[in-house]
């Protein structure tokens, strides 16, 4: 969760030795290692095939055999939502939404998973993963399978409808092009408060 153009890679000074069979080992590490056993292309497949209902980090495998880790929302609107992209909003860069369709974090699922709906979370940049659900200022999703009409994922959607900043004006508010359901927040909250808090948040698709 960084502002645009930043990527941080660190190398641990000395790698600790972790004994997986040690009962006193980190509980979170044990949970994560346990999740490697699920072989699936998406969080929905993990939920449906293995009957897993806990939010958190899971491993997925792409159609090309790339193993990667991502966050799965297993509880919202039936669960099975896969985190495929994130971008940080910079209040000094109003064109951030345009850049977000080509820059920032995207895992293999962004290009690979066939999807029907999208969920967006507005989360403070400094929130730790385990607090994303409760820290979210806004969370909403679609339910009308609109992605199936536009290529089946965000990559193809933004290829078809590129986001461009400052190319025109809309004199009439026609409302949302796609109906959404709020999981956290509301239309009024978005309208009244968006300019003050949304520039500081990360969107999760």
N, C-alpha and C positions, 0 to 999 in steps of 0.2 A: 504494500500500500504506500506508494511513493508518488510524488509529483511527477509530471511528465518528463521524460528524458533521463530518469535516474534508474540505475540498476546497481544493486549492492551484492557483491560476492565476497564472502569471508572464508578464511581458512582457520580452523581451530588450531590453537597453539599446540595442544597435546590432547589427542583423542582419548577419552576415558574408556576403560575396559568395562563393558556391560555384560554381566552374567545373566542371560535370559532365563535360566532355570532358578535364579535366586528369587525367593518369594518376597524379598524386601525391595526388589527392583521397582523402578518407576511404574506406577499403575497405568499411566497414559501410554508409555512405551509398550507395555504388554497388550493394551487394547489395539494399538496401531499394528503391531506384529500379527495379532490375531486376524486383522482385516485383510492381510495379504492373501489369505486363502480364498477370497472371493475373486473369481475370474469373470469379468464382465466388461462390456463396452460403455455402460452408463450407470448412474446411480439408480435409475428406474429398474434396470435389469437386476442390480444387486437386491433391491427391495422386493421385486416380484419373484425372483428365482430363489433367493436365500432367506427371504422373510426377515430382513434386517430393518429395524425401525429407529435406529439411533442416528441423530445428526452427528457429523464429524468428518474427519479425514478418512478417505478410502483410496485404494489403488484401482485404477482402470487400465485397460489395454486398448490401444487404438487398432484400427483395421490393418495397420502396417506392423503391428506387433510392438509398438512403443508402450512401455509401462510407465505410468505417471500417477502422481498423487493429486487429489483434489478434494474439495469440500462437497459433501452431499447433504442436502436438506431433505430429510426423510419424513418430515412432519407437516409441512405446509401444503394445504390443498391436496391431500392424498399422498404427498411425499414423492421421492424419486427425482428431485431437481438436482442437476449437476452444475457446479460452478465451472464456467468455461472462459470467462473473461472478467477483468477488473480494470478500472482506470481511476486515477486520482484527479479530482477537480482542482485546478489552480485558479483562485479568484482573480489573478492578474492576467489570465489567459482565457478570455471568453470563447475562444475557438476550441476549447478542450474537447468538446463532444465530437468535433470533426476528427481530431487527432486520435480519439479513442477507438475509432473504427479501423485504424491501421497500426497504432502504437500500443504501448502498455502491455499488460500481461494477458496472454492468451495461451491456453494449454491445447494439446492435440484435439480435445473434444470440441473446441470452437469450430474446427474445420471438418471434423469427422463424425460427430454424433448427429443422427437424424432426429430432429425435434419437431414438436407441434406447437408448443407454447413457450413463453419466456417469463421469467421472474426477475424483478429488479429490486435490489436492496440499496438504500443509501445509509452507509455506515461511516462513523467517524474514522478518519485516517489512522488514528492511534489506537484503535480497538483491537484487542487480541482476538484471535479466531474463536475461542470458546465463548466470547461475549457478543459475537456478531448479532445473534438473534435478538437479544435483549437491548443491545446498544443501537439497533437500527432506528433511524428517525422515520423513514418511510420504507415500506415493503409492499410491493404489489405484483400481480401476475395477470396474464391473459388466460382465457379459458375457451377461446373459440377456434383453436388450432390454426391460427393465421399463418404460422411459419410453413405449414404444409403447402400453402399457396405461393410461397416465395423462396423455394429452394430447400426448405427443411432445416436450415440453421442460420446463425447470425452472420457467418461469413458470406453466404450467398445472398442473404437479405441486404447487407450493406453494399454488396457488389451491384445489386439490382437498383437499390435506392441509396446512393452515396449521400452522406451527411456533408453539407456545405455551410460554412458560417458566413453570414452577412451578404448573401446573394440576392436578397429581396425582402419584402415586407408582407405581412398578412394583416390586412385591414379589418378583417372580420374573424372573430374567434369561432371557429367551427367545431371546437371541442376536440377530443381525442380521435385520431383516425382508427384506433383499435380500442375496444372497450377493455377496461382493466378492473380487477377486484383488489381492494386494499386489504392487506394482512395487518399492516401497522400504518396509522395515519389516515388521512381522508383528503378528498378533493379540496375542502375548505382550508385544511392545514397546509396543503401544498401551495395553494394560491396566496394565503396570507403570510407564510413564513419562508417560502422557498428562496427568495433573494438573500435572506440573512444567514441561512445555514447550509443550503445545498452546495455552495462552492467549496466547502471544506470536507466533502464526503467522497467516499469511494463507491462506485456502482458495481454491483455483482450480478452477473447474468446467469 
